[in-house]
């Protein structure tokens, strides 16, 4: 998240934390047969409404390896939600659940008096997933700036370039340079905030 002062415990904004990346890998359903992930994401985008079925991605049931899609559908059934009936529906459930996790982190950060966040930032691989970025914006009620995709490599390069005297300036100047030279996509929140809050109450997150 972009802020003047980052409160304690919020050193990494939603979409950047490796903890969430591990969650995404843990919950990721395998594409059946030769079905391409891009096709699954396209089909998942068409599923309405948003946050129709979600799970608590911190639940211990998702930690062990095995048939996670089956566990996701069972978790939805136990929560009294519509059970995903297709791989695309499972993908939509996973992405919606991750977006709610990002929103929860956002809410915890914004409760600090020092927090002046007006947007969220998604970097690295998560920035490639347009549906996840849009769902995160809807769940957070804040714009999401997605990119750059190669954030780690660019950051390392800029630190080395500054040490070598190739570029100058403070951290703010380096961030401006990134914004001027890299593709950043902005996702505005839609009307899904109320639906997201209802989904959070259903699964107790």
C-alpha positions in Angstrom: 0.0 0.0 0.0 1.2 3.5 -0.7 1.5 5.7 2.4 3.6 8.4 3.9 4.3 6.4 7.0 4.0 2.6 7.1 2.7 1.4 10.5 4.3 -1.3 12.5 3.4 -4.8 11.3 2.5 -3.6 7.8 5.9 -3.6 6.2 4.7 -5.4 3.1 1.4 -4.3 1.4 -1.3 -6.6 0.2 -0.3 -8.4 -3.0 3.4 -8.3 -2.1 3.6 -10.6 0.9 5.2 -13.9 0.1 2.8 -15.4 2.6 0.0 -14.8 0.2 2.0 -16.2 -2.7 2.5 -19.4 -0.8 -1.3 -19.4 -0.1 -2.0 -19.0 -3.8 0.2 -22.0 -4.7 -1.3 -24.1 -1.9 -4.9 -23.5 -3.1 -4.2 -23.4 -6.8 -6.3 -26.1 -8.6 -4.6 -28.1 -11.3 -6.0 -27.5 -14.8 -7.7 -30.7 -15.9 -6.2 -32.4 -18.9 -4.8 -29.9 -21.3 -6.9 -27.0 -20.2 -4.9 -23.9 -20.3 -4.7 -21.6 -17.2 -5.5 -18.6 -19.4 -8.7 -20.3 -20.5 -9.6 -21.1 -16.9 -9.1 -17.5 -15.9 -11.2 -16.2 -18.8 -14.0 -18.6 -17.8 -13.6 -17.6 -14.2 -14.0 -13.9 -15.0 -17.4 -14.6 -16.5 -18.8 -16.1 -13.4 -21.1 -13.9 -11.4 -21.6 -12.6 -8.8 -18.3 -11.8 -7.3 -17.4 -13.6 -4.0 -20.3 -16.0 -4.4 -18.3 -18.8 -2.9 -15.1 -18.2 -0.8 -13.0 -20.0 1.7 -10.7 -19.1 4.6 -7.4 -19.6 2.9 -5.7 -19.9 6.3 -7.7 -22.9 7.2 -5.5 -25.9 8.1 -7.4 -28.2 5.7 -5.7 -26.5 2.8 -2.2 -27.1 4.1 -1.5 -30.8 3.2 -0.9 -31.8 -0.4 -3.6 -33.7 -2.2 -6.9 -33.0 -3.8 -7.3 -29.3 -2.8 -10.2 -28.6 -5.2 -12.2 -31.2 -3.5 -11.4 -29.6 -0.1 -12.4 -26.2 -1.5 -15.8 -27.5 -2.6 -16.3 -29.3 0.7 -15.5 -26.1 2.6 -18.0 -24.2 0.6 -20.6 -26.8 1.2 -20.0 -26.8 5.0 -20.3 -23.0 5.0 -23.7 -23.2 3.2 -22.4 -21.6 0.1 -22.9 -22.6 -3.6 -20.5 -25.4 -4.3 -18.2 -24.8 -7.3 -19.2 -27.2 -10.0 -16.4 -26.6 -12.5 -12.6 -25.9 -12.6 -13.4 -22.3 -13.6 -15.7 -22.0 -10.6 -13.0 -23.3 -8.3 -10.5 -20.8 -9.8 -13.0 -18.0 -9.2 -13.4 -19.2 -5.6 -9.6 -19.3 -5.0 -9.1 -15.8 -6.5 -12.0 -14.3 -4.5 -10.6 -15.9 -1.4 -7.2 -14.4 -2.0 -8.7 -11.0 -2.6 -10.5 -11.2 0.7 -7.2 -12.0 2.4 -5.6 -9.0 0.8 -8.5 -6.9 1.9 -8.2 -8.2 5.5 -4.5 -7.1 5.5 -5.5 -3.8 4.1 -8.1 -3.2 6.9 -5.6 -4.1 9.6 -3.1 -1.6 8.2 -5.6 1.2 7.8 -6.6 1.0 11.5 -3.3 2.6 12.4 -3.4 6.3 13.0 -0.2 6.6 11.0 -1.8 5.1 7.9 -2.8 7.3 5.1 -3.3 4.7 2.4 -5.2 5.7 -0.7 -4.4 2.7 -2.9 -2.9 -0.8 -3.0 0.0 -2.0 -5.1 0.4 -5.5 -6.6 3.8 -6.4 -7.9 5.6 -9.4 -9.5 3.5 -12.3 -10.7 0.3 -11.2 -9.0 0.3 -8.1 -11.2 -0.3 -10.3 -14.3 -3.6 -11.6 -13.0 -6.1 -9.0 -14.0 -9.0 -10.8 -12.3 -7.2 -11.1 -9.0 -6.2 -7.4 -9.1 -9.8 -6.3 -9.9 -11.3 -8.5 -7.1 -8.7 -7.1 -4.7 -9.7 -3.6 -5.6 -13.4 -4.5 -5.2 -12.7 -6.2 -1.8 -10.5 -3.4 -0.5 -12.5 -0.5 -1.8 -9.3 1.1 -3.0 -7.6 1.4 -6.4 -5.0 -1.3 -7.1 -1.8 -0.4 -9.1 -0.5 -3.5 -10.8 3.1 -3.6 -11.8 5.9 -3.8 -12.5 5.9 -7.5 -13.0 9.7 -7.8 -12.5 9.7 -5.7 -9.4 12.4 -7.6 -7.5 14.8 -7.6 -10.4 14.2 -3.9 -11.1 14.6 -3.0 -7.4 17.9 -4.9 -7.2 19.1 -3.2 -10.4 18.2 0.3 -9.1 20.0 -0.3 -5.8 23.2 -1.4 -7.6 22.9 1.5 -10.1 22.6 4.0 -7.3 25.6 2.5 -5.5 27.6 2.7 -8.8 26.6 6.4 -9.3 24.6 5.6 -12.5 21.4 7.0 -11.0 20.9 9.3 -8.0 18.2 10.4 -5.7 16.4 9.0 -2.6 13.8 6.2 -2.4 11.0 8.5 -3.6 13.1 9.4 -6.7 13.7 5.8 -7.5 10.0 5.0 -7.3 9.2 7.9 -9.6 11.8 6.5 -12.1 10.0 3.1 -12.0 6.6 4.7 -12.5 8.0 6.6 -15.5 9.6 3.6 -17.2 7.4 0.6 -16.3 3.9 -0.4 -17.3 1.5 0.2 -14.4 -2.1 -0.8 -14.7 -4.7 0.8 -12.4 -7.8 -1.1 -11.3 -10.6 0.9 -9.8 -12.9 -0.6 -7.2 -16.4 -1.5 -8.4 -19.5 -2.1 -6.4 -18.3 -5.4 -4.9 -17.3 -4.1 -1.4 -20.6 -5.0 0.2 -20.6 -8.4 -1.4 -17.1 -8.9 -0.1 -18.0 -8.0 3.5 -20.9 -10.5 3.3 -18.6 -13.2 2.1 -16.2 -12.5 4.9 -18.9 -12.9 7.4 -20.0 -16.3 5.9 -16.5 -17.8 6.3 -15.6 -15.9 9.5 -12.5 -14.0 8.2 
